[in-house]
């Protein structure tokens, strides 16, 4: 059976005992006993992987007869050995004759290297698995094209690292290795979601590639048993139907049903498009528009007041980015003025958040260099006036808080829903303060437009009305009830909602405890407790009587509501956590102090405030669907994106 361990079958199976093995892809157990036929049939029928003996023989021959064999060059330093071939004998030295004439003395001989030491050992299945896994990361992590394994330089590099490893061809990687790894990852993610995801936040969005192909992505986010925020990409699949609310809802429902998540979604976050809003309403999912997208709409609508100035800035930036002469002179001008690391201008991108701010900020930063360089150019665009430069500098100060808020709320590795209400209040407060500052009148018009748009926009006004956002903010130990102190009604409503949710959790826990106690079986006739009754008569005497009686006296008293009120009050009396600390780590350390409130926090704090995770998936999809990989099929794109997002 040891010889069979070199079969390619074991690249996809793990041995459990002498007769059972587990498939690494689908995690199913199979019996193999004395042959591997059962395992080969499973790989061929279930995963379309061919492990024929002919393929194994070719692989073994390639491993055994490799043309690159290390040959030690230490023959000069090794003592000559007597030859036993033919009739000729090597002359015996005098020292050797002395050794042979003294049988009582044992001569020390150097151990001769066997022929096996000069032949490379055949690679074990475990070693090949590790190297194959590292190779696949080139495609799932770095998005390298499959044909990289056929590049001569890469093949030579791998050959020098390990001569015994045979690189698979690009067809094997595309049709066998990647699908097998994808199926294995799907099984692992479904096990993780089923085990850890008690409630999830879903984000979804649509995207069109440069090949004019439409894709839809769905991600979920949840808090595991260790109070760590986990994210899973359910899929990024091709979506060629009309983007109507009905079609979108059917695709989302199909995805949630496949992962058994329909009843676990506590919040769905998407952009502010009407079709996706209608789709979520059809599915009766509690939804919210992406807060970062909402901020971007507010900023863009306010910047229309200075559209002519921004167009002139874009024209100058475009000239420097398209003209090599102008760009070189700008670079030289910065070096001549003592700037060791010259910078380039940034162009505004309509679909990218905060790109207008970044363009203006870099433009103002390079003011002296731009003014000086424009004077040296023959056909330069018209320079800005002094007042316009001042307006741009003040616009940077106005837009800076929105850029900071977008950057903070766009995080994916930490909870962000609890920040939405805090950031919305902070932006309104900042705009109120800036409206009273000594800015240029044109800049003050922008500030007032920002303020009016935030106060009048429905998506902005409804933020504090969202129960999910209020719960997330209240259960964040960095904020608690502080964001609601300005309104007594909102404060009381939020606190009552938390107490109501907590009361329901306590009742369920009490019912489950009572059911477990009722399921405890009575003592059997042969048990020690019954024998004690027979020994001491009808009176039961136990060493646990005192502790059980005292424990019964200290059981929680009062109604579920009163216990919920007490736990919430204890939570509010604890000092506020510093803003730069991790709230999930705080809940992990204090879960025992709040036996029921930490359950509610785990269900609530998984929510995100933006659909940024889907946006980042599409950014990575753009790296795959480029001109060099125009023939890559959409099912492979789906697999690569899924593996890239979930392989961690």
C-alpha positions, 0 to 999 in steps of 0.5 A: 500500500505504501507504493500507492501513496505516490499515486496522484489520487492522494493529492486530493485525499487525506488518510483517516485510518487504514481503510478510510480517506477523506476527500480534500475537496468535498470533505466526504469519507470513502473506503479504499481498503486494498485498492484506490478504485473507489477513490478514483471513481469519486474524483472522476464522477464528482470532481471530473479529475482523471487519475488514470494509471497512465498519468501516474506512470508518466509523472513517476517517470518524469520524477525518476528520470529527471535530467538535472541530477546533483552529482557530488564533486567530492571524489578528490577528497574521498579515499579511493575504494578497491575495485571488485569488477574484472580480474584486476585488483588495486594495489594494497597499501602498507597500512591496509596490510597491517590492518589485515594482519591484525584481526583483533584490531578493527580498521575504521572505514569511511562509509561509502555513499550508496547509489541512492544518494546520487539519485533524486528522491521521488517527491511525496504527495504531501510535498507536492500538495504544498508546492501546488498550493503555493503555485495556485496562489499565483493565480488566486492572489496575484491574478497571474495568467495561467500561461505563466507556467509555460514561460521558459524563465519561470520553468527554469526558476522552478527547476532550480528551486526543486528539480523533482517538481513537475509544473502542471500545464495551463490547461490542467490549472484551468480545468482541474486545479482551480475548479477543485480548489474553488469547490473545496473553498465553497465547502469550507465557507459554507461550513464556516457560515453555518457554524458561526454566522448567527446574523449577517449584513449583506452588501450587493452591487452591480458592475460592467466590465470593459468588455461590456459584460455585467456582473453582480456581487454579494458579500456577507459580514458577521461576527464569529464566536471570538468576536471577530468580524468575518467577511465572505464573498457569496459570489461574483457572477455574470448577470446579463438580464435587465437590471430590473428590481424583479430580476435582481431580487431573483438572483439575490434570493437564489444566492441567499437560498443556496447559502441558507441565509434568508432568515439571517440577514439583519441589514442589506446595504447597496447603492442608492439606485432605485432598481436595487432598492426595489429588489431588496423591498421585494425580498422584504429585507431591511435595507440602507443606502451606502453612506459613502455614496450618499456623501459623494452625491451631496458633495457633487451636487454642491460643487456644481456651483464652481463647475467652471473653475473646476473645468479650468483646473481639469484642463490644466491637469490634463495638459500636464498629463498628456504633454510630455514636454509640459510634464518634464518641465514641471518635474524639472522645476520642482527639482530646481526648487529643492523638492527631492521627490517631485509629484505629479498632478492628479486627475479627477475621476467621476466614478471615484469618491473624493477624487475631486478633493485629491485633484484640488489638494495636489493642484494647490500643493504644487501652486508655485511649480504650476505657475512657474512652469506655465510661464515657460510653455509655448502653448500653455492653458490659461493660468488661474487668477489669484482669487481663484487660487484662494478659493481652491485652498478654501475648498480643500478645507471645506471638503477635507471633513467629507474625505475623512468621513468617507475614508473612515466609513469605508473600512472593511475589517472593522464595524462601520454601521455604528459610525454612520450617525456619529459621522452624519452629525459631525459633518452637519456640525462642521458645516454649521461652524464653517458657515460662520467663518471668514471664507470667500463668498463663493466658498460660503455658498458651497458650504451652505449648499452642503448644509442644505443638501444634507438637511433636506436629503431623505437618505440623510434625514432617515439615518437617525430613524433607522433602528439598526443604526441606532442599536449599532451606535448604542452598543458601540462602547465608544459612543453608547447613548452620547449621540442621542443626548440632543434629543430626549425622545430619540434617546428614550426610544433607542434605550427602550428598543435595546431593552425590548430586544434584550428581554426577548433574548433573556426569555429565550435563554430561560426557556432553553435552560428550563428545557435542558433541566427537564431533559435530565433523566431520573436516577436509575435503579442501579445508580449510586443515588438510589443505593444511598436511598436504600441505605439511609431509608427514605431520607436522601443525604447528599454532599451537594445538598448545601451548595444546591440549596444556596445556589437556588437561593441566589438564582436571578430573580425578577422578570426578564424586563427588569433583568434587561434594564439592570444589565443595560444600566450597568453597561451605561455606567461603565466608562466610555471606550477611547475612540481609537480602540477596538469595540469588538475586542472590548466585547470579547473581554467583557462578554462575561460581565454582560451575559445577555447584552453581548449576544445582542451586540454580536447580532447587531454590530456585524452591520456595515455602513457602506457597500465598499466590499462589493466595490473592492471586488469589482476593482479586483475584477478589473485586474483580471478582465484586461486586454491580456486576458480577454479570452478568460471565461466568466466562470473562471472569473467567478472562481478566481474572485471567490478564491481571492476574497475567501482564501484567507 
